[in-house]
Amino acid sequence: MTYQRINLPKAVVYLSEAEIHHLLLQNIELYKLALARGKAFSRADSKRDHYEAKWAGHEESIINKYIQ
C-alpha cells in the first residue's frame, strides 16, 4: 500500500490512496476542483516541457553566432 505525505501547518499526515479517494467523495465539489486543478497542472507541465525542448540550445546558437 502506498501512502501520500501531506504537509500541513504544524503537522504531517500520511494517507493511502483509498483514504484520499474516500475523503474526496465526501465533498464532490472539492473533488471536481481537485480534478480540474490536476488537469491544469498537467497541461502547464506539458507546455513547459514542449517549450524547453523547442528552445533548448537556442540561446547558445545565438551567442555562438555573435562570437564568431
N, C-alpha and C positions, 0 to 999 in steps of 0.2 A: 504494500500500500504506500502510495506517495503522499507526502504532506506538502502543503504550501506554507511558507513562512510569511506572516503578515506583521509588519512593524506598526504598532500603534503608539500614541503618546504614552510613555511610562509603562509599556508592556509589549511583549512579543507573543503572538499566538501562532499555533500550527494547526491547520485544518486539512482534513482529507478532501479530495475532490468531491466525494459524495456529500460530505457535510456542507461544503460551499454550495453545491447544487441545491441541496435541501433548503438552505438559508435563502438563496435567491428565489426559489419557488414560493417562498412565503410572501415575497413582495414582487409581483410581476412587473410593476413599473420600473423598479430598480434593476431587474433582470434585463428588460428592454434597453435601459440606459447603458448598462454594462456591455451588452452585445454591440450596441451602436458605437460605443467608445472603443471596443476591441477592433471593430471594422476600421474606424478612423485611424487608430494607431498602426494597424497592419498596412493600410493604404499609404500612410505617411512614410513608414519604413521602406516600403516597396519603391515609392517615388525617390526617396533619398538614395537608395542603393542604385537605382537606374541612373540618376543624375551623376553620382560618383563614378559609376562605370563609364558613362559617356564622356565625362570631362577629365578622367584620370590621365595624368601626363600632359594635359593641355597647357598648364602653366609652364611646365618645363620646356615644351617646344617653343613657346613664345620667348622665354628667357634665352634659350639657345639661339634663336633667330637673331636676336639683338646683340648677342655676344660675338657671333661670327662676323 
